[in-house]
């Protein structure tokens, strides 16, 4: 029945192919367009599949290294400020065939951008870890680093998924993910305005670097970015301290989604 239904269309295609002139040319152009579309799709998919890294970014003492250790081993460990990167394969718990390479990058101001430069092209996703307890006093520094990440040309081009992990939620004074999002949007909007007003150097280039973030003429919010941005609340330490489990179910679900 299916073959019978297709026969009239096949016969029409045969007539088009036998016919000289514009009809044949239009068929060939259509086939060429399909072939080009398939090649582009395969190229894009291939590039994405080659990006298997999930970068852990954030300021010093945000809890990146403890999150890294907990995700890999489930166990608590004492950590210290990192001066180099650490990487390991993270396997999604409900699908052993799905995995990504977690890379914990140093958060020190003198190191973080050079390590980002080294690994950004391989990033399928980025976890930007925020200290929810110290956030109020660190908000400008957090926004400054996040701004540098978001205006990076490679990050903008590849548009890796971005998760803002609001860590240390086991502490009473921790700020909520909603408040952190609102404050970051406000600070990023301020940075965008000040950077766009930066004076130009003698050669005519802007001293502040790339200034356009989000949509021109509108206050910044994360929905304007080319990548999908999500916020989760988590605690690498956990509510029961060193003897208990970490509390980062939202982070694990997000990693499973991007793997």
WOMOQUI-V862079 format. One record per pair of residues at least 12 apart in sequence whose C-alpha atoms are under 10 Angstrom apart, sorted by the first residue. I is the first residue (numbers start at 1). J is the second residue. D is the distance in whole Angstrom. If there is no record, write none. Layout:
<<I/J/D> <I/J/D>>
This chain:
<<13/27/8> <47/122/10> <47/124/10> <47/158/9> <48/122/9> <48/123/9> <48/124/7> <48/158/8> <48/160/9> <49/122/10> <49/124/8> <49/259/10> <50/121/10> <50/122/7> <50/123/9> <50/124/9> <51/100/9> <51/101/9> <51/120/10> <51/121/7> <51/122/5> <51/123/6> <51/124/5> <51/125/9> <51/158/9> <51/160/9> <52/89/10> <52/99/8> <52/100/5> <52/101/6> <52/102/9> <52/122/6> <52/123/6> <52/124/6> <52/125/8> <52/258/10> <52/259/8> <53/87/9> <53/88/10> <53/89/9> <53/90/10> <53/99/10> <53/100/6> <53/101/5> <53/102/6> <53/103/7> <53/119/8> <53/120/9> <53/121/9> <53/122/6> <53/123/5> <53/124/5> <53/125/7> <53/126/8> <53/160/10> <53/259/9> <54/87/10> <54/89/10> <54/90/9> <54/100/7> <54/101/6> <54/102/5> <54/103/6> <54/104/9> <54/119/10> <54/120/10> <54/122/8> <54/123/6> <54/124/6> <54/125/5> <54/126/5> <54/127/7> <54/160/9> <54/161/9> <54/162/10> <54/255/9> <54/258/9> <54/259/9> <55/85/10> <55/87/9> <55/101/8> <55/102/6> <55/103/5> <55/104/6> <55/105/7> <55/116/8> <55/119/8> <55/120/8> <55/122/9> <55/123/6> <55/124/8> <55/125/7> <55/126/5> <55/127/6> <55/128/8> <55/162/10> <56/68/8> <56/85/10> <56/86/10> <56/87/10> <56/102/7> <56/103/6> <56/104/5> <56/105/6> <56/106/9> <56/107/9> <56/116/10> <56/125/9> <56/126/6> <56/127/5> <56/128/6> <56/129/7> <56/163/10> <56/165/10> <57/103/9> <57/104/7> <57/105/6> <57/106/7> <57/107/7> <57/112/8> <57/115/10> <57/116/8> <57/126/7> <57/127/6> <57/128/5> <57/129/6> <57/130/9> <57/145/9> <57/146/9> <57/149/9> <57/164/10> <57/165/10> <58/104/10> <58/105/8> <58/106/8> <58/107/6> <58/108/9> <58/109/10> <58/112/8> <58/127/8> <58/128/5> <58/129/5> <58/130/6> <58/131/9> <58/141/10> <58/142/7> <58/145/8> <58/146/8> <58/164/10> <58/165/10> <59/105/10> <59/106/8> <59/107/4> <59/108/7> <59/109/8> <59/112/8> <59/128/9> <59/129/8> <59/130/7> <59/131/8> <59/138/9> <59/141/8> <59/142/7> <59/145/8> <59/146/10> <60/80/9> <60/81/7> <60/82/8> <60/106/7> <60/107/5> <60/108/6> <60/109/8> <60/112/10> <60/129/10> <60/130/10> <60/131/9> <61/79/9> <61/80/8> <61/81/7> <61/82/9> <61/106/10> <61/107/8> <61/108/9> <61/129/10> <61/130/9> <61/131/7> <61/134/10> <62/81/10> <62/107/8> <62/128/9> <62/129/6> <62/130/5> <62/131/4> <62/132/8> <62/133/9> <62/134/9> <62/135/9> <62/165/10> <62/166/9> <62/167/7> <62/168/8> <63/79/9> <63/80/10> <63/81/10> <63/107/10> <63/129/7> <63/130/8> <63/131/7> <63/165/10> <63/166/10> <63/167/7> <63/168/8> <63/235/9> <63/236/7> <63/237/9> <64/79/10> <64/81/10> <64/82/9> <64/103/10> <64/104/7> <64/105/8> <64/106/9> <64/107/9> <64/127/9> <64/128/9> <64/129/6> <64/130/9> <64/131/10> <64/165/10> <64/167/9> <64/236/9> <65/77/9> <65/78/9> <65/79/7> <65/80/8> <65/81/8> <65/82/8> <65/85/10> <65/86/9> <65/103/10> <65/104/6> <65/105/9> <65/106/9> <65/107/10> <65/236/9> <66/78/8> <66/79/7> <66/80/9> <66/104/10> <66/235/10> <66/236/6> <66/237/8> <66/246/10> <67/104/9> <67/129/9> <67/167/9> <67/234/9> <67/235/8> <67/236/5> <67/237/8> <67/246/8> <67/247/10> <67/248/9> <67/251/10> <68/86/9> <68/87/9> <68/88/9> <68/90/10> <68/102/7> <68/103/8> <68/104/7> <68/236/9> <69/88/10> <69/104/10> <69/236/9> <70/236/7> <70/237/9> <70/245/9> <70/246/7> <70/247/10> <70/248/9> <71/90/8> <71/91/9> <71/92/10> <71/102/9> <71/236/9> <71/246/9> <71/248/9> <71/251/9> <71/252/8> <72/88/8> <72/89/8> <72/90/6> <72/91/8> <72/102/9> <73/90/10> <74/236/10> <74/244/10> <74/245/7> <74/246/7> <75/236/10> <75/237/10> <75/242/8> <75/243/9> <75/244/9> <75/245/7> <75/246/8> <76/236/8> <76/237/7> <76/238/9> <76/241/9> <76/242/6> <76/243/8> <76/244/8> <76/245/8> <76/246/8> <77/237/9> <77/242/8> <78/242/9> <81/106/7> <81/107/8> <81/108/8> <82/104/9> <82/105/8> <82/106/5> <82/107/7> <82/108/8> <82/111/10> <83/105/8> <83/106/6> <83/107/8> <83/108/8> <83/110/10> <83/111/7> <83/112/9> <83/115/10> <84/104/9> <84/105/7> <84/106/6> <84/107/10> <84/108/10> <84/111/8> <84/112/9> <84/115/8> <85/103/7> <85/104/6> <85/105/5> <85/106/6> <85/107/10> <85/112/10> <85/115/8> <85/119/10> <86/102/8> <86/103/6> <86/104/5> <86/105/7> <86/106/9> <87/101/7> <87/102/5> <87/103/4> <87/104/6> <87/105/9> <88/100/8> <88/101/6> <88/102/6> <88/103/7> <88/104/9> <89/101/4> <89/102/6> <89/103/9> <90/102/6> <90/103/10> <90/255/9> <90/256/10> <90/259/9> <91/255/9> <91/256/9> <91/259/9> <92/252/8> <92/253/9> <92/255/7> <92/256/6> <92/257/9> <92/258/10> <92/259/7> <93/252/9> <93/253/10> <93/256/8> <94/253/10> <94/256/8> <95/256/8> <95/259/10> <97/259/10> <98/256/8> <98/257/10> <98/258/10> <98/259/6> <99/255/9> <99/256/8> <99/258/9> <99/259/6> <100/123/10> <100/124/9> <100/125/10> <100/255/8> <100/256/9> <100/258/9> <100/259/6> <101/122/10> <101/123/9> <101/124/9> <101/259/9> <102/123/10> <102/125/10> <102/126/10> <102/127/10> <102/255/10> <103/119/9> <103/123/9> <103/126/10> <103/127/10> <104/127/10> <105/119/9> <107/129/10> <107/145/10> <109/141/10> <109/145/9> <112/145/9> <113/145/9> <113/148/8> <113/149/9> <116/149/8> <116/152/10> <117/149/10> <117/152/9> <117/154/9> <120/149/9> <120/152/9> <120/154/7> <120/155/7> <120/158/9> <120/160/9> <121/154/6> <121/155/8> <121/157/10> <121/158/8> <121/160/10> <122/154/10> <122/155/10> <122/158/9> <122/160/10> <123/154/10> <123/155/8> <123/158/8> <123/159/9> <123/160/6> <123/161/9> <124/155/10> <124/158/8> <124/159/8> <124/160/5> <124/161/7> <124/162/9> <124/258/8> <124/259/8> <125/155/10> <125/158/10> <125/159/8> <125/160/5> <125/161/5> <125/162/6> <125/163/8> <125/227/10> <125/228/10> <125/255/9> <125/258/7> <125/259/9> <126/149/10> <126/155/10> <126/159/10> <126/160/7> <126/161/6> <126/162/5> <126/163/6> <126/164/8> <126/229/10> <127/161/9> <127/162/6> <127/163/5> <127/164/6> <127/165/7> <127/229/10> <127/230/10> <127/231/10> <127/251/9> <127/254/10> <127/255/9> <128/142/10> <128/145/10> <128/146/8> <128/149/10> <128/162/7> <128/163/6> <128/164/5> <128/165/6> <128/166/9> <128/167/10> <128/231/10> <129/142/9> <129/163/8> <129/164/6> <129/165/5> <129/166/6> <129/167/7> <129/168/10> <129/232/10> <129/234/10> <130/142/8> <130/164/7> <130/165/6> <130/166/5> <130/167/6> <130/168/9> <130/177/10> <130/180/9> <130/233/10> <130/234/10> <131/165/9> <131/166/6> <131/167/5> <131/168/6> <131/169/9> <131/174/8> <131/175/9> <131/235/10> <132/165/9> <132/166/6> <132/167/6> <132/168/6> <132/169/7> <132/170/10> <132/171/9> <132/173/8> <132/174/5> <132/175/5> <132/176/7> <132/177/8> <132/179/10> <132/180/8> <132/233/9> <132/234/9> <132/235/10> <133/166/9> <133/167/8> <133/168/7> <133/169/8> <133/170/10> <133/171/7> <133/172/8> <133/173/6> <133/174/4> <133/175/6> <133/176/10> <134/168/9> <134/173/9> <134/174/8> <134/175/9> <135/166/9> <135/174/8> <135/175/7> <135/180/8> <135/183/10> <135/184/10> <136/174/10> <136/175/8> <136/180/9> <136/183/9> <139/180/9> <139/183/8> <139/184/7> <139/187/8> <140/183/9> <140/184/8> <140/187/7> <140/188/9> <140/191/9> <141/187/10> <142/184/8> <142/187/9> <142/188/10> <143/183/9> <143/184/6> <143/185/8> <143/186/9> <143/187/6> <143/188/6> <143/189/10> <143/190/10> <143/191/8> <144/184/10> <144/187/8> <144/188/8> <144/191/8> <146/164/10> <146/184/9> <146/188/8> <147/184/10> <147/187/9> <147/188/7> <147/189/10> <147/191/8> <147/192/8> <147/210/10> <147/211/10> <147/213/8> <148/209/9> <148/210/9> <148/211/10> <150/162/10> <150/188/10> <150/210/10> <150/213/8> <150/214/10> <150/225/8> <150/226/10> <150/227/10> <151/192/10> <151/209/9> <151/210/6> <151/211/7> <151/212/8> <151/213/7> <151/214/10> <151/225/10> <152/209/10> <152/210/8> <153/210/9> <155/226/9> <155/227/9> <156/225/8> <156/226/7> <156/227/8> <157/226/8> <157/227/10> <158/226/9> <158/227/8> <159/225/8> <159/226/6> <159/227/5> <159/228/8> <160/226/9> <160/227/6> <160/228/8> <160/229/9> <160/258/9> <161/226/9> <161/227/6> <161/228/5> <161/229/6> <161/230/8> <161/254/10> <161/258/8> <162/227/7> <162/228/6> <162/229/5> <162/230/6> <162/231/9> <162/254/10> <162/258/10> <163/228/8> <163/229/6> <163/230/5> <163/231/6> <163/232/7> <163/251/8> <163/254/8> <163/255/9> <164/177/8> <164/180/9> <164/181/9> <164/229/7> <164/230/6> <164/231/5> <164/232/6> <164/233/9> <164/251/10> <165/177/8> <165/230/9> <165/231/6> <165/232/5> <165/233/6> <165/234/7> <165/235/9> <165/248/9> <165/250/9> <165/251/7> <166/178/10> <166/180/8> <166/181/10> <166/231/7> <166/232/6> <166/233/5> <166/234/6> <166/235/8> <167/232/8> <167/233/6> <167/234/5> <167/235/5> <167/236/7> <167/237/9> <167/238/10> <167/247/9> <167/248/9> <168/233/8> <168/234/6> <168/235/5> <168/236/7> <168/237/7> <168/238/8> <168/239/9> <168/247/9> <169/233/6> <169/234/6> <169/235/5> <169/236/9> <169/237/9> <169/238/8> <169/239/8> <169/247/9> <169/248/10> <170/233/10> <170/234/8> <170/235/6> <170/236/9> <170/237/8> <170/238/6> <170/239/5> <170/240/8> <170/241/9> <170/246/10> <170/247/8> <171/235/9> <171/237/10> <171/238/9> <171/239/8> <174/233/10> <175/233/9> <176/231/10> <176/232/9> <176/233/7> <177/230/10> <177/231/6> <177/232/6> <177/233/6> <177/234/9> <178/231/8> <178/232/9> <178/233/9> <180/231/9> <181/221/9> <181/222/9> <181/230/10> <181/231/8> <182/221/9> <182/222/10> <184/220/10> <184/221/9> <184/222/9> <185/219/8> <185/220/6> <185/221/5> <185/222/7> <186/219/8> <186/220/7> <186/221/8> <187/220/9> <188/213/8> <188/214/10> <188/219/9> <188/220/7> <188/221/9> <188/222/10> <189/213/8> <189/214/9> <189/218/9> <189/219/6> <189/220/5> <189/221/8> <190/219/9> <190/220/9> <191/211/8> <191/213/9> <192/208/10> <192/210/9> <192/211/6> <192/212/7> <192/213/6> <192/214/9> <192/216/10> <192/219/10> <192/220/8> <193/211/8> <193/212/9> <193/213/9> <193/219/10> <194/208/9> <194/211/9> <195/207/9> <195/208/5> <195/209/8> <195/210/8> <195/211/5> <195/212/8> <195/213/10> <196/208/8> <196/209/9> <196/210/8> <196/211/5> <196/212/7> <196/213/10> <197/211/9> <198/211/9> <213/225/8> <214/226/9> <230/254/9> <231/250/9> <231/251/9> <232/248/8> <232/249/9> <232/250/6> <232/251/7> <232/254/9> <233/247/9> <233/248/7> <233/249/9> <233/250/7> <233/251/8> <234/246/8> <234/247/6> <234/248/5> <234/249/8> <234/250/7> <234/251/7> <235/247/5> <235/248/6> <235/249/10> <235/251/10> <236/248/7>>
